[in-house]
């Protein structure tokens, strides 16, 4: 009988996910919108949407390919994480050096380099739990991933917001780079004995297998992919534009600082909701928690439409906290649900890379769509653009809830038995 993983081992495994969320918690809602506003003030929504789309397309291709290569690489996943992490740091330094007065083309090239590097290590890293965590400990490992998501998002948003409000882009990027270096070295540096050994490449990589698991035998896996894609569409329909929404529609003073603090508070308040979701999932099943969380996010996004036409900072705070709690509850069980329906753990890098791509693909669609909607509506009514954006977010969350509700009949027998009725 395998001994449960120690707290130290769990934190060591989850540490890079903290850095990942520090990076995107800082960049997507705060740093990149502020930098784009400085570089292209007259068309900031359109440029931001296009940049996020292009970066997401790079990630969509790189993530599953890097994961598949790491399944077969003699050195395992470690070389991918270390090399990708080093390139990730270099791209962050490049973006910081560009600041708010660089050619737009150089900025776009740096973003694409950042996405490439992040997903060179992110795809293989996504297989860490199937690789190194015994099945009995995976629910706890998923919970720790959620905790790292919250803490990383809070740290990234709050600290970067303070730095960006002062116009110091380089310091914001340097902060993210420093966190990334520390976390990757803690998990994948020379620390023998900290973690259980992963399976060997030969055991992980059958000679001839299809890249995409057969649909007929893996229906549950694809339902999870579709659900995550729709929920992520909802998130990224408005996430990158929230800073502009606070400043241009709600008319909040110092939107970078206040917006980052609000995102941080909403994420922290979500921690108890996530812990409760984890407990309730063992009683009512993971699927029901995902359905409820997605539905609450849909209602919150729909309520933001009213804020567009009747701006209120107080109401914005309340809705952001409700949404944050639901989002954290969703994330608390999301990773565990993916591992539950994983087609073949011997190909965990490839399949978790495909799963991660369902998070990336919406980033190639939603921001550009929102940017086009807001840019096209500006001459008529900026409020109309944001109303449509929040309405679309509500639609995507609602569809995600409907899709995942069909999952239970498709779950593997062991998974179904584990979820009480």
N, C-alpha and C positions, 0 to 999 in steps of 0.2 A: 504494500500500500504506500503510495507516494505521500510524502510529508507536505503539508500546505506551505506555500511560498511565504517567506518572511515579509514583514512590512518593508524592510530595506530592499528586498528583491522586487517587490511590487512597485515601489517608488522609482527604483532604478530603471525598470522596464518602461514606466510611464513618463519618465523625465523628458525625453525628446518631444513628446506630445505637448508638454508645457511650452517648450520653445517654439514649436510649430504654431501654437495658438497665440503666443506673445507676438510672433511675427505678423500673422494675419489679423489679430485683434488690434494691432497698432496700425497696420498699413491700410486695410480695406476701408474702415469707416472714418479714419482720421488723417493719416499721413498722406496717402495717395490723393484723396480728394483735395486736401489743402495744397499739395504740390501741383496738381493739375490746375487748380484755380489760379495759382501764381504763374504757371507757364502758359495757360490758354484761358484767360478770364472771360472772354466773350463766348466761348463754346465749351465751357468746362464739363457740362453734362454729357455732351456728345463725345468729347475726347475721353473722358473717364470711362464711359461705357465701352468704347472701342478698345481702349487699352486693356480693360479687364477681360473682354471677349478674346482678344488675341492671346493673352497670357493663359487663359483657361484652355484654349485649343492646344497650346503646347503641352500643358499638364495632362490633357486628355489622352494624348498619344504616349507621353513619356512614362506615366505612372504604371500602367499594366506591363509595358515592355521592360521597364527596369525591374519590376517584381518578378516577371518570368525569367529574366536573365539571372536574377539572384537565386532562383530555384535550382539552377544548373551550375552556378559558379563554384569552382573548387574552393575558393576562399569564403564561401557563404555570403551572407548579407552585409557583413561588416565593411568590406571594401567599398560597397556602394554608399553606405551611410557616411563613412568618413570622407570619401572623395566628394560626394554630393554636398555634404555639409561644408567642406572647405570652399567649394564653388559658390555655395549659397552665401557665405560670409563675404566673398569677393564681390558678388552682385550687390549686396546691401551697402558695402562701402562705396561702390560705384554710384549707386542712387543717392547716397548721402552727399557725395562730392558734387553731383550735378546741382543739387539745391533747387532754388526756385527761379533760376535765370539761365537755364541750359537750353540748347536746341531741342525741340520736341522729339526729333528723330532719335537722338541719343537717349532720351528718357525712355522711349518705347523699347529700344534695343536692350536697355538695362532691365526693364520689366520682364522681357522675354527670357533673358538670361537668368533672372531670379526664379521664374516659374520652372524653367528647365532644371536648374540645380536643385530646387526644393523637392521636385518630384523624382529626381534620381535617387535621393535618399528616402523620400516619403513613401514610395511604392514598396521597396523592400522592408522598410520599418513597419508597414501595416501588417506584415506577417509575423511580427514579434510575438503576439499573444498566442496564435496557433502553434508557433514554433516552441516557445519556452514555458508556456503556462499550462499546467495540467487541467483537464476538463473541469475538475471540481473547483478550481480557483478562478475560472474565467469570468464568472459573474462579478467577483470582487475586482478582478483586473479591469473589467469594463467600467465599473464604478470609479476606479482610480483614473481611468482615461477621461471620464466626465469631469472629475475634480480638476484635473490638469487643464481641461478645456476652459473651465470657469476661471481658475486662477490665472491662466495664461492670457485669456481675453481681458480680464480686469487689469492685470499688470500692463499689458500692451496698450490698451485704450487709455488708461488714466495717465500713465507716465509719458506716453508719446503725445497725448493731448496737451499736457503742460509744456512740453518742449516745443511743439509746433506752434502753439499760440504765441510763443516768443520768437518765432521765425527761425528756429534752430533745427533745420531738417537733418543735418549731419549727426547731431547728438541723438536724435530719435533713431536713426538707422544704426548708429554705433551701439546704442543700448540693446537693440534687437540682436545684433551680431554677437555681442558679448554673451547674452543669454544662450544663444544657439551653441556657441563653442563650449560653454560649460556643460550644458545638458548632454550634448552628443558625446563628449569625452567621458562623462560619468557613466553613460550606458554602454558605449562601444569602445572606450579606451582600454588601456591595459589594467583590467581589474579582475584577475582570475578568481574563480570561486564565488563571485557575487551572484551569478545567474546560473540556472541549469543549462546544460549544453543543448544546443539545437540539434535537430536531426542532420545527418550528413547529406551532401548534395545528391549522392547516388540514391539514397532512400527517398529524397524529396522529389526526384525528377524522373518519372517513368519515361522510357525512350520515345514513344509515339503517343501523344494525346492531343485532342483538338484544343486550340487556343481558347475557344469559348465553349463552356460546358454544354452538353446537349440539353435543349429546352425541355424535352419530354421527361427527362429524368431529374431535372433540377428546377422545376416550376417555382418552388418556394424561393430559391436563390434569385430568380429573375423578378419575382414580385417584390422582394426586398429592394432590389436595384431600382425598380420603377418608383416605389414609394419614396425612397431616399431622394431620387431625382426630382420628384414633384415638390417635396418639402424644401429641398434646397433651392428650387426655382422660386418658391415663396420668400425664402430668406434673402436671396440676392436680387430680388426685384426692387428692394428698397434699402438694403444694408449699406451699400456704398454711397447712397445718396442721402443718408440720414443727416449728415452734417449740413448739406445744402438745405434740406427741409427745415432744420431748426433755424438756420439763419435767414432764409428767404421767405419762408411761409409762417413759421411760429414767431419769428423775429426775436430770437433769444440773443441776449448779449454774450459775446465771446463764445460762439458756438463750438469751437474746437475744445475749449476747456470744459464747458458745461455739458457738451455732448459726450465727451469721454468719461466724465464723472457719472453721468446718467447710465451709460452702458456698463460701467463698472458696478454701480449699485444694483442694476437689474440682474447682472450675472451673479453677484453675491447672494441676493435674495433668492435666486434660483437654486442655490445649493440645498436648502431644506426640501424644496419641492423635488429635487432630483433624488435625494435620499429616501423620501417618501415613495417616489415612483419605483425605486429599486425594491423596497419592501412590498409594495402592493403588487409588483409584477410576479413575485413568488406565490402570491395568493390568487390573483385574477388572470395571470398570463401576460407575457410581454406585449402581445398584439393589442390587447385592450388599452394598455397604457399608451402605446403609440397612437392609436385612434383618438383617444381623449386629448392627448397633448397636441396632435395635429389640428383637431377641431378648435381647441382654445386659441391656437395661433391664428387660425382662420378668422375667428370672431374678433380677435385683437386687431388684425390688419384691417378688417372691415370697419371697425370703430375709428381707426385713424382717418378714414375718409371724412368723418364728421369734423375731426380736428383740422383738416385742410380748410374747411369752409368756416369753422368757428375756432380760430387758433386759441389755444390755452396751454401754457407751459405746465400748469398743475395737472391737467388731464393727460398731457403727453407723458409726464412722469409716471402716472398711475398705469397707463396702458403699456408703457415700456416695461414696467416691472411685471405686470401680468404676462406679457409676451415672454419676457426673460425666464420666468418661472416655468412656463410651458415648454420653452425651448430646451431648458436644462433637463426637464423631465424626459423629453424625447431623447436627448443625447445620452442620458443615463442608461438607456436600454438599447440604443441603436447599435453600438459595437457588438454587444452580446447577441443581438438578433442576427447580425451578419455572420458571426462565427457559428451560430446555431444551424444555419442553412448552408454552410460552406460545402461545396461539392466534393472536394478532395483535399485533405490537409497536406498531402504530399506535394500539392501544387499551391500551397497557401500564398506564396508571393504573387503568383499570377492572378489567382482568384480574388485575393484581397485588393490587388491593384485594379482589377475590373470593378470591384465594389467601390473602391475609392474614386474611380472614374465617374460613377454615378453622382458623386458629389461635385466633380469638376465640370462635367458637361453643362449643367445648368448655369455655371459661371460664364460659359461661352455664349449663353443665350440671354439670360435674364437682364444683366446690366446693360447690354446693348439695346435691348428692347425698351427698357425704362429710359435710357438716355435719349433714344429716338422719340419716344412719347413726350417727354418733358421738353425737348428741344423744339418739336413740332408744335407743341401747345403754347410755347412762350409768347408768340405774337398775339395769341388770342387770350389765353389765361393760364398763368403758371399754376394756379390752383387746379385747373382741369387736369393738367399733366400729372400732378401728384395724386389726385383722386383716382385716376386710372391706374397709376402704379400700385397704390395700396389695394385697389380692387382686384388687380391681377394677382397680387400676393395672396389675398384671401382665397381666390379661386384655386391657386396651386396647392395651398395647404388643404383645402377641402377635398380636392381630387386625391391628394396623398392619403387622407384619412379613409376615403372610400376604397382605394386600391388595397391598402394594408388590411382592411377588414376582410378581404378575400383570402388572406394568408393561411388562416388556421387549417382549412381542409388540405392545404398543400404542404404542411409541415411534415418533416420526417416523423416516423412513429415514436422514436425516443423523445423527440421534442414535444410532440403532442401529449405524450404521457406525462411529461414533466410539468405541464401547465394544467392546474386544476380547473375544473369547470365551475 
